[in-house]
């Protein structure tokens, strides 16, 4: 498993190029699937474990989602900057 330090030292942009056109093309279907999965899982969690524990899990999920969005935007920005320079 890669360490966080190794990931910070490596140039991950060469391994994960991400273009904004790719996201714009598929954003509707991706959001639809994610919302549907989120609703089904939320209903099951609330039924199984209760509302209080569900909201604790929800806060963890939102943090991970925010970190993913930040990474994706950073990759898009770097890819666009690299393409404009080269």
C-alpha positions, -999 to +999 in steps of 0.1 A: +000+000+000+015+034-010+023+058+018+010+094+019+045+107+017+053+087-014+021+100-031+031+136-023+066+131-038+055+113-070+040+131-099+005+115-099-006+137-127+012+115-153-007+085-140-041+102-136-047+127-163-082+141-160-098+164-185-128+186-178-145+174-210-147+139-197-164+150-165-188+174-184-198+145-207-207+121-179-217+143-150-254+137-152-253+099-152-226+099-125-246+122-102-278+102-108-262+068-099-245+083-069-277+099-056-296+067-061-270+046-043-268+071-015-306+071-010-308+033-009-279+030+014-291+058+037-325+041+040-309+008+049-285+024+074-312+044+092-334+012+094-305-010+107-284+013+129-305+043+137-304+080+129-276+091+153-250+066+140-261+073+105-253+110+108-218+101+121-212+079+091-226+106+068-201+132+081-173+108+073-187+101+038-190+139+031-154+144+042-142+117+018-164+131-010-149+166-004-114+152-006-122+134-038-136+166-054-105+185-044-083+159-059-103+158-092-103+196-095-065+196-089-060+170-115-081+188-140-063+221-134-029+205-137-039+186-169-053+218-185-022+238-175+001+210-189-019+209-222-018+247-226+020+248-221+028+219-243 
